[in-house]
Amino acid sequence: MTDKKEVKVADTAVTNAVKTVKKLADTLTTLEKGTPPATTDKPAKRRDPILQGRMKKAIEGAEKLGATVTPIEPEKGPVVIVGGVRISPIKTGIKPSGGSGDIYVVDGMEFWLPHHVVYNQHTRRSRSDEPWEDSSTFQGPEMSLFAFTYDGSTFYLLMDEHSTFTRNDDAYYNRSKGGHLIMLNSSSLNDQFIGGATLVNVESENNVLNRSSIVNNSASVGRERGWGASREFQLGDKRQKYEKVRLRKTDVIDSDLSGGRYIDCNFTKISLVGGGTAENLVSGSSLSESRIYGSKITIENVRGETLNIHADGEILIKGISHLVNQDWNFPSIYITNRFAFTEIDYVTRADRGIRLIRLNKKEVGLNLLYWKSSTKLAIDANRQVIEETLRGELEKDKEKKDTPPPLNGPFGYIPAFPPSPFSPPKPGESIRNFVMQYLVDQVFSRLGMIQMLDEVEETAKELHGDKSDSLYNLYE
């Protein structure tokens, strides 16, 4: 009797597990491939990783109990869902045309693929030294055209069979004049696109694309790719995810990018972390091979190459029109003009100058020795404090006592204990003192310039008001 009950319980468990598998297999398969479930016209909700893990364990448990698990192939795309309603395409089987197969023409409308998609490091074939003689092996796929209206404006979607577009009815979108979005092997969730925009090999979520493109041609993106360029992106490779990014006239090509605002930019392979309460802002900039960290980031009118700017705190760089080959590593960065940072020549063991950079409104940081962290110094520090700080830090690792600090004198700054005529100075002491005075002069004059320019800026604000140039309209 007991054996029959155990068999009945086992059969019931298997039956329930099989039902669970049939119900969840389609959801699991489609979630992994980025396509909405084929059994419903409503957009799939984002799944919690813990819940996904439990569903996978449920399938594994069913297999242990003797059930057979058969994955269900998702319905062939493309899929467009707006406000919980699935929209059918207005035209399918659209093939590319043009000399390079980079244009799709539908009822007089032209959809151009970005140059970065057709001509990249994997597809370009050069026939001469002239760039216009290049050819490409890129083959544009067949596409389908979708259309919908929002707030009186018409939006078009040109998508391949591996792409999905979803807009939930509870999401808010700023008013715009419409646009078109080209999608190749990508998914879009609650994005807004204005003008011409493109997504290639990406997962895009809650982004604003104003005449901008996000393109991944390589299987590995970002600055760190190992030796040489990574191989070409293959269908089935993991797509790069971009979330809460606001782009205006910006192309993101094979780059990893954190959330924030990027306006009129042209950069490659940068990483901006931020993550504070304020939104990242990069405007009018050209950044290449750059890595920037910080709790808040504001960079304007900056052109740079191979920058490496690190900070645990806030980063503010404004009004700098030319910033090349700067490598900083300070607790925070606060630069309003070019006088807020400098490098002072000084002989050190690593033959590296002393770097000064403004940390905040009241302090600067001095990176005196390559192997030591920076030292803070108040902007309004007097000459004696500056010399005490510099001399103490530079001689801290030497096996000798610090030279006594100087005192004020009627003719400038003289040592507190002048050398006796009966005890001549040791060889090299006069040279070290001379170099130290030079270093103190450099730091003291730089702090004076920072304070003076602060007063000028405050006076200008009082006369003309604080007209911030950071208020760009992303939707125009």
N, C-alpha and C positions, 0 to 999 in steps of 0.2 A: 504493500500500500504506500509505503514511504517512497519507493522507487518511482511509482507512477506520478506521485505529486511532484517529485524532483524533476521528472521529465517534462511534466506539464508546465512547471515554472520556467524551465529552460526554453521550452518552445515559445512561451509567452514573451520571454526576454528577447529571443531571436526575432520574433515577429515585430515587436516594438522597435528594436534596433534597425530592422530593415526599413520600417516606415520612416524612422528618423533619417536614415541614409538617403532614401528617395527624396525626402523633403529638403535636405540640406546639401546634397551632393552638387546640385546645380548652383546653389548660392556660393559654395566654397570654390568651385571651379571658376566661376565668372568673377568672383572677387579677386582671385589671384591674377586673372588675365585683364582685369580692368574693364570688363564689359557688363552692363546691367543684366540681370537674370532674364532668361528667355521666356519665363512663365508668367511675367507680369509686365504691365505697361507703366508701372510706377517706378520711380528711381529707387535703386537700392540704397538703404541708409548705411552710413559708415559703421563698420563693425568694430567693437572693442577687441583688442588683441587677446584679452583673457577669454572672451566668449569664443573667438575663433579657435583658440587652443582647446577649449572644451568640446567644440564641435568635431575637431580632428580626433580627439580622444574617443568621442562617441563612435566614430567610424572604425577606429582601431579596435574598440571593444566589440563591435558587431562582427568584425573579421575573426576575432578570437572565439566568438560564440558560434562560428560556422557560417556566417552570412557572406555572400559574394557582393563586393562593392564594384560597381561599374560607373566610371565617370560619365557625365552627360555633356556632350559637346554643346557649347553655347551657340546661340543663333548667330548667323553671319551678320556682321555689321554692314554699314555704319548705323548707329543708334543716336537719335536726338530726342530728349525728353525735356519739356518745358512745362513747369507748373504741374507736374504729375501726369501729364498727357504726352503720349508718344506721337511724334510728328513724322509723317512719311516724306520722302524726298520728292522734289518737283521735277528732278531729272537725274537719271543714272547713266552709267557707262560713258562718262565724259573722259575723253582721252586728251593728252597734252598735245600742243602744237608749238610752232616756233622753231627757230634754228637749233636751239638747245633743249627743246622739249620743256621749256620753263614757263609756258603760259597755257591757261585753260580759258577757252572762250565759250560763254553760254549766253545765248540770246543777246548778243552785243556787249555783255559784261566781260571784262577781262580780269583774270586772277593770275597774278605773276608770282612764281616761286622765288623766294629770296636767293640772291647770288650765292649765299653761304650754303644753301642746300644743294644746288646744282654743281657748283665748283667748290670743292673742299679738298683736304689733303688726301682723301681716298679716291676721289673721282676725277680730279683734274689731270689732264694729259697735255703737256706743253709741246708745241711743235716748233717754237722759236723763242727768242728772248723777249718778244713782244707779247704783253698780256692778252691783247685782242686776238692772238693766234692760238690761244688755248682751246682745247676741246674737253668734253666731259663724257664719262661713261654712265652718268646718272640716267636712270629710266623712270620717268614719272608714272605712277600707277593710275588705273582708272578711278575716277572720283564720282561722288554723288553730291548734288546740290540741294541744300535745305534752305528754308527761309521762314522767318517769323517776325512779328512786330512787337515792339515794346515802347510804351509811352509815345506812340505816334511815329516812331522811327522803325525802319526796316533793316533787319540784320540777315546776312547770308552766311551759310556754312558750306564750305567745300571740303569733303572728307573722304578718306579712303575707307576700305572695309574693316580696318583695324582700329578705328577711332570711335569715341563716344563723347557726347556733349549733354550735360545735365544742368538745368537751372531749376532750383527749388522755388516754390511759390512764396516762401517766407523770407527770401533774400532781397536786399535793397540794392538798386543800381542807380547811379547818378544819371541825370538826363544827358543824352548825347545825340548826335546827328546820325547815328547808325554806323555800320561798318561791315566788313567781311572778314571771316576767319578761315584760314587754310589749315587743315589738320592732317598730319601723316603719322600714323601709329601713335596716337596720343589720346589722352582723356582730359576732359575739361569739366570741372565742377564749380558752378557759381562764379564763373569768370565774366568779366565785362571787357569787350573789345570795341575799339573805336578806330575808324579808318581801316587800313589794311594791317592785319596781324597774322602771325604764323606760329604754329606749334608743331615741332617735329621730334618724335621719340621722347616725349615728356609726359609727366602727370602734373596737370596744372589745377590749382585749387584756390579760389578766392583771390584771384589776381586781376589787375587792370592792365590791359595791353592797348596802348595808344600808339598806333603806327609802329609797333614793336614786334620783335620775333624772339622766340626761344627755340634754339636749334641744338640738338645733340647729334653730331655725326660720328662720334667716337663712343666706344663701349665704356670707356673710363673718362670722366670729365674732371675738370678742376686743374689746379697747379701741379699736383703730385701725380705724375703718370708713369714714373719709372724711366727707363732708358728709351728715348725716342717716342714717337706718337703712338697712341694706342690703336688697336685694330679698328676697322670700320664697324659701325653699329649694325648688328644683325637683328632681324625680327625675332623677338623672344628674349633679347637682352633686357636686363632690368632698366626700366625707364628712370630718368632722373626726376625727382619731385621738386616742384617750386610752389611755395605757398605764401600768400599775403605779400606778393611783390607787385609794385606799381611802376610801370615802365612808360616812358614817353620818348619816342624817337630813339629807342635803344634796342640794340641787337645783343642777345646773350648767346654766345656761341661756345659750346663745349666748356661751359663755366659752371661752377657751383656758386650759388647765390643765396644769401639769406634774405628774409623779408625786409621790405623798406621801399623808399621812393628813389627812383633813378631817372633823371630827367636830362634829355639831350646828351646822353653819354655814349661813349664808344670804348668799351673795355673788353678784355679777354682774360679768362682764367682767374678772376679775382674771387675772394671770399670776404664778405662783410658779415660780421656776427651780430653786434649790437645786442638787441633783446631787452633794452630798458623800456621805460614808459614812452619815451619819445621815438618817433619813427625815423629810420635812417633817411638821409637825404644826400644824394650825390648829383650835382647839376653842372652842366657845361664842362664836363671833365673827360679826360682820356687816360684811362688807367690800364696798364698792361702788366701781367704777371705779378699782381699785387695781392697782398694778404693783410687785412686790416681787422683788428679786434677792438672791443670796447663795449661798455654798457649802452652808450648812446653815440651815434655817429652823425656828423654833419660835415660834408666836404663840398666845397663850391669852387668853381673856376680853377681846378687843379689839373695839370697835365703831368703825368709821371710814368716812369718805367721801372719795373722790378722793385717796387716799394715794399717795405716790410714794416708796418706800423702796428705795434702791440700796446695795449693798455687794458688794465683791469677795470678802470673807471671810464669816465666820459672822454670822448674824442670830439674836438671842435676844430675844424680847419676852414677858414673863410677868407676870401679876398686874395688868395695866393694864385697867381696866374701861371706860375712855372715852378714845379716842384719835382725834381728828378733825382733818382737814386738816393733816396733818404731811407735810412734804416734806424728806426727808433724803437726803444723798449723802455717805457716809463710807466709809472702808476696811472697817470692820466695825461691827456694832451689838450692844451687850450691855446690855440693859435688864431689870433685875429689879424695879424700882419706879419711880414717877413722878419721883423725884429724880435719875434717871440721865440726864435730858435737860431742857434748858431753852433759852429764847431771851432774851438780855439786850439791853435797849434800848441802842442806840448810834447816833450820827449818822455815817452813811457816805454815800458818793457815791450809792449806790443806795437810800438810806433803808431799810436792811435791818438788823435786829438781828443780834447775834453769837450763833451757835448753838453750844451745848455738848452733846455726847452721849458717853456712855460707849462706848468701843471694845472693851474687854475687862476682865478683872479688875484690871488694873494701870494702865490708861491711859484718858484721855478725849481727845476730839478737839474742836478749836475751829475753827469756820468763821468766820474773822474778816472776810474780804473776799469779795464775791460772785464775783469773777473769779479767786480763788486757791483752791488745794486746802487741805484742813484741816491744822491743826498739832497735833501730839501733845503731851500734857502728862501727866506722872505724877500719879496720884491723891494721892500723899503729898508733892507738891511744896510747898515752903515759900513764903511770901509774896514773898520776893525773887526767886525763880526765876519765879514767876507774872508779876510785873511786868516782869522782863527779857524774858520771852517775848512778852507782849502788846505792850509798847512797841516791841520790835524788829520784830515782824510788822506792826504798824499803821503804823510810820514807815519801813518798808523801801523803799517806793516814793516817799518824799518826798525832795526834794533838800536834805537837811540831816542832820546827825549826830544819832544817838540821844541823848536826854536821859540823863545819867548815872543809873545805877540807885541806888535808895535803900539806906541802911544801917540796921541796927537801932539803936534809941536807947532810953534809959530811959523815954521817954514815947511810945513807938510807933515808927513808921517815918518817918525824916526824910531829905531828900536828902543824898547823899554830900558835895556841895559847896554849902552854903547860899548863897543870893545875898548879895552884899556890899551894905551899905547905900549905898555910893557908886555901885553899878551897879544901878539899878532894873530889875525884870523887864520883858521885852518885852511889849507889849500882846498879850493872848491866851494867854500862857504859863500864867498862874495858872488860867485856865479849863480849858486842856488838862490841867494837872496834877490839877485837881479831878475832871474826868471820868475820868481814868486811875485815880485812887484809888477812885472809885466802881466802875469795872470790875473792878479787882483785888479789891475787897471782895466783889463778887458771885461771882466765880470761886472765891475762897478759901473762902467760906462754903459754897458748893455742894459743893466737894470734901470739906469737913469733914463735911457731912451724909451723903455717900456712904460715907465711911469708918465713920461711926458706925452706919449702918444695916447695913453689912456685918457688923460685930461683933454686932449684934442678931440677924441671921439665923443666924450661926454658933452663937451661944448657944442659939437656939431649936432648932436641929438637934441639938445635944448633949443638950438636955433632953427632946425629944420624938421624936428620930430623924428621918431624912430621908424623910418620907412624900410621895413624888412624886405629883402629881395628873395626871401625863401618861400613866399606865397605863390607858388606856381599852380596854374589850373591844369590838372592832369587830364581833364575831359575836353580840352579844346585842341 
